[in-house]
Amino acid sequence: MLKFDKDVLNALKKLEKAGYETYATGDCVIQWGNGESPLDWDLVTKATGEQLQEVFPEGEVIDKATGVLRLDFTSEETDEEGEKELVGSVCDVTPIPGTIEDFLATQGFTIMAVADNPARILVDPYKGMDDIKKKLVRTVGSADEVFSQKPVLMMQAIRYVSELGYDLHKEIYDGIVRNWRKLLDAPVGPIRRELELILTGANTGKALNMMADTGLMAAVFGEEVSRKMSSQEMHQFMMLTEGIDKTKPVLLRRLGLFYTVLNEKRGIAAIERMNFDSSTEDFLRAALREMIKITFLSNEVELKRYIFEHGMERYNDLHNLAKAQRIVYDQPATKIEARNHYMREIRKTDAPIFVEDLVIDGNDIMEAGITDDPEKAEELLRLVIAKVHQNPVNNNRKVLLKLAKKYSRNKLSVASRYVRWIR
């Protein structure tokens, strides 16, 4: 029998007392079967959405169409070291119209088709608990039928491989081989969410291997991109499957590793297929375009210039991706250590990097009579900072105004502002 979180158990008992048959089901049962303590819980109940709100007026309706209600039992606590952490659980309660057996028959996988209530019997019509113990993913009924009705379940099956280290039953494996093309025209949102969970699992390498072997990789990259991968890209992908689990499961970093096995053209096509949010897509495009530039930053000035042009956050994300690539591809750490050294020196001296770090602003340039155009003044600030990158001593009002005047008149000086002349 499932060991319930006390708040979730109280919620279940409250529904039962009100006359609504209720069970815990889904991922929380799987986690418990794996010896883990679930933090996210799912209850299904015979109560309607309106009845749920009557029982739990403090709950949040997170899906008006289905009436799913969220109960948040989390709180913030301070540990012995003074760090704040979130404790407790979150419980989503879903109304179901038919019997619990009817609901479980729709869950796709046997390990998801288990329901428990401490006051009732464990409902396990497809021997899902046995499969949890065996660490085996099987479908409820025919794999072909399940995947035809809901193609994204093929990705979900791979997610269980990644998150839990489970194996796929041969019928599921063969079913994916036969049916993966159904994902080519399916909505990409659910596919993307499953991909993100796959990439942050503890067994991502094993999962990616299965995706490649079954054909699912074409549903993620796109059929044309997958078919046209070069031998070098395929070699990098195989190295990725062998080394990705050694890296930290940070989503943005893992996505960067995943897409940079491709060249820029194919990588961009694959990224666009998944319709990421703009911030994630911008980073992934930069990863395809900028990793070579990051690698060949050879001194403090070049590093300052790169950070100035692209921002500290973008640099840190790419630098961390480079560290992950070094682990995956067993590369020398020389370049990374050099950049770490440059950054330590920059921070130690609090070296100016951005326009905001200059001792003058656009008003100073206009008051000096160099220009009366605010936009031109801002442009001159972005030019004079080059000499401050080369030598922080140049962050001096007199020097900067002199440089601004020079750059406002001499295009050659502008073009060569980062050039260090040798006498």
N, C-alpha and C positions, 0 to 999 in steps of 0.2 A: 504493500500500500504506500502511496505517495506521502512523503513527509511535507506537510503544508507549512508555508509561512503563516504566522499567527494572524496577521492582518487579512490575508487572502482567505484563510479558513473562516474567520469571523464574517467576512463578506459572503462567503458561500452559505454559511449557516443562516445568515440574515435572509437570504433569498429563499432558502428551504423553509424557514419559519413562515415566510410570507406565502408559501404554497407553490413556489416555482422550482421544479426539478433542475438541479445545477451540477455541472461537472467541470473539473480541470482537465484540459486536453492540450495537445500540440507540443511545441518545443519544450515547455517546462517539464512535461512527462519524460521526454527524451533525455533532458539534462539530469533529471533525478535518476533515471536508469543508468546514466554514466557516472553516478556518484557525485554529481555537482549540486550546488544549492542554487536553484533558479532565482533570478532577480526580476525577470519579466514573466508574468503569469497570464494565462488565457483561461477564462471561464466561459462555458456556453450554458445558456439557460432557457427555460420555457417562457420566461417573462418577455413581454413585448418591450420595445424601446420606451414607450410611455410609462409602463409599469416599472422599468428599471430606474427611470428618473424619479419616480415616486419613492422607491426604496432608498435610492442614493441621490438626494437632491444636490449633494456636493460634487457629484461626478461630472466629468467633462464629456460631452458627446463629440466623438472624433470622426464619426461617419453618420451623417444624417440619413443617408439612404438605407443603411442596414441597422441603424440604432445602436451601434457599438459605443459603449460607455467606458471611459477610462477612470480608474481609481488610483490616485497617486498616494502611496504610503511612504514615500521617501522623506528623509530629513537630513539636514547637514550637521555633521558632528566634527569635533576637533580631536585628532589623535594625540598620542603622547608627545609627538614632536612638534605639535602646534599646527599641523597641516589639516585643512578642512577636507572632509570627504563626504560623499553622499551614501547614506545607508538606507535600508528598507527595500521596498518592492513597488513595482508598478503592475497593475492588473487591468487587463482589457476584458470586458464582459460583452459577449455577443449573443443576441437573441436568435434562437433557432425555431423554425416553424413546426418541424416534425419531431420524430423520436430521436433519441441520442444515436440509435443504430442507423437511422436515415442519414444523420449528419456525418457519422464516421465513414459511411460508404462513399462520401464525396471527397475524402481527404487525400486521395491519390496514392499515398504511401502507407504501408502497414504501421510504421513507427509513429505516424501522425494519427493513426486511427485507434487511439487508446484513450479512454476517459476514466477518471477516478473521482469518487466521492466517498469520504470516510464513513458515511452513514449508509452507503449502498455498496453494491458489489463493483469490482473493477470490470469495466466493459472493454473487452479486447477480442472482438469477433474474428480478427485476421492474424492473431498471434503476434502482434506488434512487439510485445514485451520480449518474446523470444528473439525477435530480430534485433532488438536493442542490445540484448545480451551477446548476440552473435556479431554485432556491429555490421549489419547487413541491410542494404536498402532494397526493398521489394515494393512492387505496386499492388494496390488493391484491385485485383482483376488483371485483365490484359494490359500489358505495357503499351501496345499499339493504341488501344482504345483510350487509355488515360492520357497519352501524349497528344492524341488527335483532338481530344476535348480541351486540353489545356497545355499547349506546347511549352510554356515557361517552366513546367515541372521538370523538364529535362535539365534545365539549369539548376533547379532546386536540388535535384538528385546529386549533381556534382558539388553543390554547396555542402551537402552532408559529408561528402568525401573530404572536402577541405576543412570544415569546422570540426568534424568529429573523427576523421580518419576512417570512416566506414568504407566498406566495399560495395560495389554494385552487383546485384544478382545478375546472372548471365542474361536473363530475359530483358532486364532494364538496359543493360549495355547494348544488346542487339537491337532493342527497340529504339534507342537513341540513334544508332547507325542508320536505321531505316527511316527515322522521322525528323532528323535535325533540320531538314529544309523547311519544315513548317514554321520555324522561327524566323526565316528570312523576311517574311511579310507580317510578322507579329509586332505588336507595340513594343518599342524599345525600352520604355521606362522600366517595366518589370525585369527585363533582361539585364539592364544596367544595374539595377539594385542587386540582383543575384550575383552578377560579376563582381561587384564591390565587396560583397560578403565572401565570395570565393577567394579573392585576392588578399583578404586580411585573415584568413583562417590559419590554423596551425599546420595544415598539410596542403598548402597551396601548390607545391610542386607536383604532388601526386594528382591533384585535381586538374592541373593544367595538362599533364600528360594524358589524362583520360579525355579531356576536351579535344586534344589534338587527335587522339586515336579514333574517337567516335565521329569526328566531323564537326563537333560543336564549335570549334574555333572559327570556322567559316561563318557561323551565325553571329559571332561577336565582331570579328574583323571585317566581315563582308566576304561574300563568296569570291569576288574577283581579286581582292587583296590577298586572301588566303591562297588562292590558286597560283598567284604570280610571285609568291615569296621566293627570294633568291636562296641559293644554298647557304650563303653567309647568314641570312636572316634566320633560316631554319636551324643553323648551327647555334646561333645566339639564343634562339628560343629553347633549344634543348639544354644549353648551359643554364638558362634561367630556371628551368624546371628543377635542375639539380641544386641550384644555389639559393633560390629565393627564400626558402624557409630559414636561412641563416640571418636574414635581415629583419629589422623591426617591422611588425605588421601595421605600419602607418599607411593609411589608404592612399594619400597623394603620392607617397614615395613608391608604393607598390604599383600604382597605376603608371607612374613614370617608367619603372622597370619594364612593365608589360608592353607599353607602346614603343619604347625606344629600341626594341628588337627589330623594328621596321625602319626602312629609310624614310626620309621626310615626306615624300609624296604619298607613299602607301600609308604611312603613319597618320597623316592628316585625314586621309579618306576614312581610315578605321575609326579615328576619334570622332569625326563628324557623324558617323553612323550611329554612335551611342547617344548623341544629343546630351552631352554633359552640360552642367551649368556653366555660365560664361567664365567664372573664375577658374574652375578646373580645366576647361578647354584651353584657356590662355596659358596656364602652366604647362599643359601637355604639349602644346604647340612650341612653347619656349624650350621644353626639354628636347624636342626633336631638332630644334634649330640652334640652341645655345650651348649644348654640352661640350662641343669642340672648343668653343670660345672660352668657356670656363676652364677647360683643361690647360689652355695655353696662356693663361694670365701669368706673367712671369716676374712681376714686381709690384710693389705697393701702389705705384701710380696707376698702373693698369687696373688693379683691383678697385681702387677708389673710383676711377672713371666708370668701370662696369657697374658698381653699386649706385653711383650717381645717376647713370642712364636707365637702370632697370629697377632700382629700389632694393633696400636691404632684405625685405621679406622674400622677394623673388630670388635674390642671390643665395640666401640661406636655404631655400627649398631646393635649388639646383645643386648647391654644395652638398647637401644631405643625400640627394639622389646620386651624386658622384661617389659618395662614400659607400652607398648601397651597391652601386655597380662594381666598385672595387672588390667587394665581398663576393658578389655573384660570379664575376669573371676572373677572380684571383689576380687582380692587377697590382702593380707596385703602388705603394702609398706616397711616393715622393711628391707628386703634384699636390695632393691633398694636404700633406704636412707643410708644404711651402705656403699654401694659402692660409693655413691655420697660423703660421708664423707671421705672415703679413698682417692678418687681422689682429693678432695680439699686439703688434707694434702700433697699429692704428688706434686701438682702444687705449693702449698705455699712454699715448701722447694726446689722446682726444683730438685726433687730426680732423680738420674740417673736410666734409665730404659733400654736403648739400648746400644749396643756395642759402638756406636758412642759417647756415653756420657762418656765413660771411659777416664782416663787421659793417658792411654797407647794405642798403637796400635800393629798390628802384627810385625812391624819392631822392636819395642822395645823388644818384646819377642825373636826375632831372634838375635838381637844384644847382648842380655843377655846370649846367648849360650844355651837357653833352647831347641830350635829346629832350624833346618835350612830349614824346610818345611813350605812355606807360608800358605798352607791349614791347617796344624797342628796348626800353630800360630793363625789362625782365629778361629779354633775349641776351643783352650784354652781360647781365649777371651770370647767365648760364655759360657764357664764353670765358669770362675772367676766372671762373673757378678752376679752369685747367691749370693755371699757374699756381694756384693754392694747393692743388693736388700734388704738383711737383715739389713745392716747398711751402709748408705752412707759414713760414715767415712772411710770405706775400699777402697773408690775410691782414692787410694794413690799409687804412683808408686812403692814404696818399697813393700807394702803389696800385690799388684796385681802380681808383678813378683814372689814373694815368693809363692803365691797361684798357679800361672801358672806352676812353677817348681814342686810343690807338685802334681798337677793334671796330669802332664805329666808322673809321675812315679807310682801313686797309684790309681788303678781303684776303690777301696772301697771308697776313699775320693771323687772321682767323683760322684759315685752313691749316696752318702749321703750329697752332697754339700748343699742341701736345708734343711737338718735336723738341728734342733736347739737342741744341746746337753744340758742337765741340769745336773749340778754338785751337 
